[in-house]
Amino acid sequence: MDRALAMTDRIIEQCHAQGIYFLIGWASGQGVYTRLMLNRPQEAERYLAMVNPLRDQLAPFQRGFLHFLTAWQAYLVEDFQLAWRECEQADKLIAGTQCPIGEVDGTVGWAMTCHALGNDEEARKHLATIDAQVRNSPRNTYERCLWLLATARLDLDAGRESDGLMALRAGLALAAETEQHYLPWWRPDEATRILVRALEEQIEPKFVRSLIRNLQIKPVGIARYSTAWPWAINVYTLGKFEILVNDQPLQFGRKIPRKTLALLQAIVAHGGQQVPAETLCDLLWPESDGAQAYQALTTELNRLRVLLKHKEAVTLQENRLSLNQTLCWVDALAFEQLAKEALLLMEQGKQEQGENLAKQARSLYAGVFLPATDHLPWLHPSRNRLARTAS
């Protein structure tokens, strides 16, 4: 994909040099379209700025395509008013032309923009205009997939669970069947929310996990605690101690890296985020002076990164260590955070939501924290705190 994008850049440069405006419009459009598919709106904006001065020299269908791309880019950066205006312009210019986007693409984009603006009635009207076209063209699986997934988002957000899940199941089945690895008109927060729901409902789980990895979607909201999310690293500390890297358990040879693992356990025991290096040095190397302990810490940190097979898994900034929350999932941390959020919701009077989160939290508590580490007294406060939360 990156090679194709680089080739597009070279074509644009040559067209600019030779004044071939028709091809500039086409090549820039492809550059924008591909980057929007990859959810890179900032990169797409650069290409739009490149072609916008040439707008008057483009054919009507090219201008329509440009308005469509501008609308999509605006939608991804949450400028929904601009997205709506650009959708309107695109619709006027594209009608009856040979524009490279179809009616379904444009209509779905307009519907999603209306939805983002809180006008679901208008969004459904737009989708209704292509309902018959999509239903009567079963061979055009791409357009049917777009329509189904847009319908699913509207239904699920409106609380129409049964209809929403039915559309989501059908849409993702088509996407998996046709290997549709991109999601047009999906912002990362929307994609995360809907795809987590798909994983929870066991809807095309293998495909959904590959889609998340392919689009490099980061876990936000409830996804941060989901066991179904395709984490690069899973750390289990409740009732056992186990590490999975890319879904595979870590295997140790004859010599277990105990100090390296103790570093990971200490980071988890202290909340996983912004743990002072000095605290870790005092816990793990109490008999060493400051400089020696810090050198030992950095050595074990490098070993831990190698062990987890991701250099970014554990960060050290301003003498504080943190687990990378986009790569690492830890059962104890997820349990504690879910329990806190459940309590907060119930205090706010949101009893049902709170009870649902509390149920999720309880499902994670599989036993005492790091049960085979009684010889490490500094772990006991965390163990006791987690046990109290679970009781």
C-alpha positions in Angstrom: 0.0 0.0 0.0 2.8 2.5 0.9 4.5 1.7 -2.4 1.3 2.5 -4.3 1.0 5.8 -2.4 4.6 6.7 -3.2 3.9 6.0 -6.9 0.9 8.3 -6.8 3.1 11.1 -5.3 5.5 10.8 -8.2 2.7 10.9 -10.8 1.3 14.1 -9.2 4.8 15.7 -9.2 5.2 14.9 -12.9 1.7 16.2 -13.8 2.4 19.5 -12.0 5.7 19.9 -13.9 4.0 19.3 -17.2 0.6 21.0 -16.5 -1.5 17.9 -17.1 -4.4 19.0 -14.8 -6.7 16.1 -15.7 -4.3 13.6 -14.3 -3.5 15.7 -11.3 -7.1 15.6 -10.3 -7.3 11.9 -10.9 -4.0 11.1 -9.1 -4.7 13.4 -6.2 -8.1 11.9 -5.8 -6.6 8.5 -5.6 -4.1 9.7 -3.0 -6.9 11.2 -0.9 -9.2 8.2 -1.3 -6.6 5.7 -0.2 -5.5 7.8 2.8 -9.1 8.2 3.9 -9.6 4.4 3.6 -6.6 4.0 5.9 -8.1 6.6 8.3 -5.3 9.2 7.7 -7.3 12.4 7.4 -4.4 14.7 8.1 -2.4 13.2 5.2 -5.4 13.4 3.0 -5.8 17.1 3.7 -2.4 17.8 2.2 -3.6 16.2 -1.1 -6.8 18.1 -1.1 -4.9 21.4 -0.6 -2.8 20.4 -3.7 -5.8 19.9 -6.0 -8.2 22.5 -4.7 -6.5 25.4 -6.6 -7.2 23.4 -9.8 -10.9 22.9 -9.1 -12.2 25.2 -11.9 -10.1 23.3 -14.5 -11.6 20.0 -13.6 -14.6 18.3 -15.3 -17.9 18.4 -13.3 -17.7 14.8 -12.2 -14.1 15.4 -11.0 -15.3 18.4 -9.0 -18.1 16.2 -7.6 -15.5 13.6 -6.6 -13.4 16.3 -4.9 -16.4 17.5 -2.9 -17.1 13.9 -1.9 -13.5 13.4 -0.7 -13.5 16.8 1.1 -16.8 15.8 2.9 -15.2 12.4 4.0 -12.1 14.1 5.3 -14.1 16.7 7.2 -16.2 13.9 8.7 -13.2 12.0 10.0 -11.9 15.2 11.7 -15.4 15.8 13.1 -16.1 19.0 11.1 -19.6 17.8 10.4 -21.1 21.1 9.2 -18.4 21.2 6.5 -19.0 17.6 5.7 -22.7 18.2 5.2 -22.2 21.1 2.8 -19.6 19.2 0.8 -22.0 16.2 0.6 -24.7 18.5 -0.8 -22.3 19.9 -3.4 -21.1 16.4 -4.4 -24.6 15.2 -4.8 -25.5 18.0 -7.2 -22.4 17.5 -9.4 -22.2 13.7 -9.4 -25.8 13.0 -10.4 -25.9 11.5 -13.9 -22.1 11.6 -14.4 -19.4 8.9 -14.7 -18.0 9.9 -11.3 -15.7 7.1 -9.8 -17.8 6.9 -6.7 -21.3 5.3 -6.9 -24.5 6.7 -5.6 -24.4 4.4 -2.7 -21.0 5.7 -1.5 -22.2 9.3 -1.6 -25.5 8.6 0.0 -24.0 6.5 2.9 -21.6 9.4 3.5 -24.4 11.9 3.7 -26.4 9.7 6.0 -23.5 9.2 8.4 -22.9 13.0 8.4 -26.6 13.6 9.3 -26.3 10.9 12.0 -23.3 12.7 13.5 -25.2 16.0 13.5 -28.0 14.2 15.5 -30.5 14.2 12.6 -31.3 10.5 12.4 -34.6 11.1 10.6 -32.7 12.7 7.7 -30.1 10.0 7.8 -32.7 7.2 7.4 -34.3 9.1 4.5 -31.0 9.1 2.7 -30.5 5.4 3.3 -34.1 4.7 2.2 -33.3 6.3 -1.2 -30.9 3.5 -2.0 -32.7 0.7 -0.2 -34.3 -0.8 -3.3 -31.1 -0.4 -5.4 -29.0 -2.3 -2.8 -31.6 -5.0 -2.2 -32.1 -5.6 -5.9 -28.4 -5.8 -6.7 -27.2 -8.8 -4.7 -24.1 -9.1 -6.8 -22.8 -5.7 -5.7 -21.6 -6.9 -2.3 -19.5 -3.8 -1.6 -22.5 -1.4 -1.8 -24.7 -3.8 0.1 -22.1 -4.1 2.8 -21.8 -0.3 3.1 -25.6 0.1 3.4 -25.9 -2.7 6.0 -23.1 -1.4 8.2 -24.6 2.1 8.0 -28.0 0.8 9.0 -26.5 -1.2 11.8 -24.8 1.9 13.3 -28.1 3.9 13.2 -30.1 1.1 14.8 -27.5 0.3 17.5 -27.1 3.9 18.4 -30.9 4.3 18.6 -31.1 1.3 20.9 -32.8 -0.9 18.3 -30.6 -3.9 19.4 -32.2 -6.7 17.5 -32.4 -4.8 14.1 -28.9 -3.4 14.6 -27.2 -6.7 15.4 -29.0 -8.3 12.5 -27.7 -5.7 10.1 -24.2 -5.8 11.7 -24.1 -9.6 11.3 -25.1 -9.4 7.7 -22.8 -6.5 6.9 -19.7 -8.1 8.5 -20.4 -11.4 6.9 -20.4 -9.8 3.5 -17.2 -7.8 4.4 -15.5 -11.0 5.5 -16.7 -12.9 2.4 -15.3 -10.2 0.0 -12.2 -9.5 2.2 -13.3 -5.8 2.6 -10.6 -4.7 5.0 -11.5 -1.0 5.1 -14.4 0.9 6.6 -15.4 4.0 4.6 -17.0 6.8 6.8 -16.0 5.3 10.1 -14.2 7.4 12.7 -11.9 5.5 15.0 -14.2 6.0 18.0 -17.2 4.6 16.0 -15.2 1.7 14.7 -14.0 0.8 18.1 -17.4 0.9 19.7 -19.1 -1.1 16.9 -16.3 -3.7 16.5 -16.1 -4.3 20.2 -19.8 -5.1 20.1 -19.3 -7.4 17.2 -16.6 -9.3 19.2 -18.8 -9.5 22.2 -21.6 -11.0 20.1 -19.2 -13.4 18.3 -19.9 -11.8 15.0 -17.2 -12.8 12.5 -14.6 -12.6 15.3 -11.6 -13.7 13.2 -12.3 -11.2 10.5 -13.1 -8.4 13.0 -9.8 -8.9 14.8 -7.9 -8.8 11.5 -9.8 -5.7 10.6 -8.8 -4.0 13.8 -5.2 -4.9 13.3 -5.2 -3.9 9.6 -6.7 -0.4 10.3 -4.5 0.0 13.4 -7.6 0.9 15.5 -6.7 1.9 19.0 -8.8 0.6 21.9 -10.8 3.5 23.5 -13.7 3.5 25.9 -15.0 0.1 26.8 -12.5 -1.6 24.4 -9.7 -0.8 26.9 -11.0 -3.5 29.2 -12.3 -6.0 26.6 -10.8 -9.5 26.6 -12.0 -10.0 23.0 -9.9 -7.1 21.6 -6.9 -8.3 19.6 -4.3 -7.2 22.1 -0.6 -7.5 21.2 0.1 -8.5 24.9 -2.3 -10.0 27.5 -1.0 -10.3 31.1 -3.0 -12.5 33.5 -2.3 -12.0 37.2 -5.6 -13.0 38.9 -5.4 -16.6 40.0 -2.3 -17.2 37.9 0.5 -15.5 36.1 0.6 -15.9 32.4 1.7 -13.7 29.5 0.4 -14.0 25.9 2.1 -12.2 23.1 0.2 -12.2 19.8 -2.2 -14.7 21.4 0.6 -17.2 22.1 1.8 -18.0 25.7 5.3 -17.0 26.5 7.6 -20.0 26.9 10.7 -19.9 29.0 13.7 -22.2 28.8 15.5 -23.7 31.7 16.3 -20.3 33.2 13.2 -18.2 34.0 13.9 -14.4 33.9 12.6 -13.9 37.4 13.9 -10.3 37.8 12.5 -9.3 34.5 9.1 -10.7 35.3 9.3 -9.2 38.8 9.7 -5.8 37.1 6.5 -6.3 35.1 4.7 -7.5 38.3 5.8 -4.5 40.2 4.6 -2.1 37.4 1.2 -3.8 37.4 1.0 -3.8 41.3 1.5 0.0 41.2 -1.3 0.7 38.7 0.5 0.2 35.4 0.9 3.9 34.7 3.5 6.5 35.7 5.3 4.3 38.2 8.3 6.2 39.6 11.6 4.5 38.7 12.8 5.2 42.2 10.0 3.2 43.7 10.8 0.2 41.4 14.5 0.5 42.3 13.8 0.4 46.0 11.5 -2.6 45.6 13.7 -4.7 43.3 17.2 -3.6 44.3 17.0 -2.5 47.9 20.6 -3.2 48.7 22.1 -1.3 45.7 22.9 2.4 45.7 20.8 4.8 43.5 23.0 4.7 40.4 23.5 0.9 40.4 19.8 0.3 41.0 18.8 2.6 38.2 21.3 0.9 35.8 19.9 -2.5 36.8 16.4 -1.1 36.2 17.2 0.1 32.7 18.8 -3.3 31.9 15.8 -5.2 33.0 13.5 -2.8 31.2 15.3 -3.6 27.9 15.0 -7.3 28.6 11.3 -6.9 29.4 10.7 -5.2 26.1 12.5 -8.0 24.3 10.5 -10.5 26.2 7.3 -8.9 25.2 8.5 -8.5 21.6 7.4 -4.9 21.4 9.8 -2.1 22.1 6.9 0.3 22.8 5.2 -2.1 25.3 6.7 -0.4 28.3 7.7 3.3 28.2 10.2 5.2 30.4 9.5 9.0 30.4 10.7 11.5 33.0 11.8 8.6 35.2 8.4 7.0 35.3 7.4 3.6 33.7 4.1 2.9 32.1 2.5 0.0 30.2 1.4 1.0 26.7 -2.4 0.9 26.9 -2.8 0.4 23.2 -0.7 -2.8 23.3 -1.1 -4.2 26.7 -4.1 -5.6 28.5 -3.8 -6.7 32.2 -6.7 -8.5 33.9 -6.1 -6.9 37.3 -6.0 -3.3 35.9 -9.1 -3.9 33.8 -10.9 -5.5 36.7 -10.1 -2.5 39.0 -11.1 0.1 36.5 -14.3 -1.6 35.5 -15.3 -1.9 39.2 -14.6 1.8 39.7 -16.6 2.8 36.7 -19.5 0.5 37.8 -19.6 2.1 41.2 -19.6 5.6 39.7 -22.5 4.8 37.3 -24.6 3.4 40.2 -23.9 6.5 42.3 -25.1 8.5 39.4 -28.4 6.5 39.4 -27.5 4.5 36.3 -28.2 1.2 38.0 -28.5 -1.1 35.0 -25.4 0.2 33.3 -23.4 0.0 36.5 -24.6 -3.5 37.2 -23.5 -4.6 33.7 -20.0 -3.2 34.2 -19.9 -4.8 37.7 -20.7 -8.1 36.1 -17.9 -7.7 33.6 -15.5 -6.9 36.4 -16.5 -9.9 38.4 -15.9 -12.2 35.4 -12.3 -11.0 35.4 -11.5 -11.8 39.0 -10.3 -15.4 38.7 -8.5 -15.6 42.0 -6.0 -13.8 44.2 -3.4 -11.4 42.7 -0.2 -13.2 41.7 -0.8 -16.3 44.0 2.7 -17.7 43.7 4.5 -14.6 45.0 4.1 -14.8 48.8 7.9 -14.2 49.0 7.4 -10.6 47.6 5.8 -8.7 50.5 5.4 -5.5 48.5 2.8 -7.2 46.4 0.5 -7.9 49.4 -1.2 -4.4 49.5 -2.3 -4.7 45.9 -3.5 -8.3 46.5 -5.5 -7.2 49.5 -7.0 -4.2 47.7 -8.1 -6.3 44.8 -9.6 -8.9 47.0 -11.6 -6.3 48.9 -12.9 -4.9 45.6 -14.0 -8.3 44.5 -15.8 -9.1 47.8 
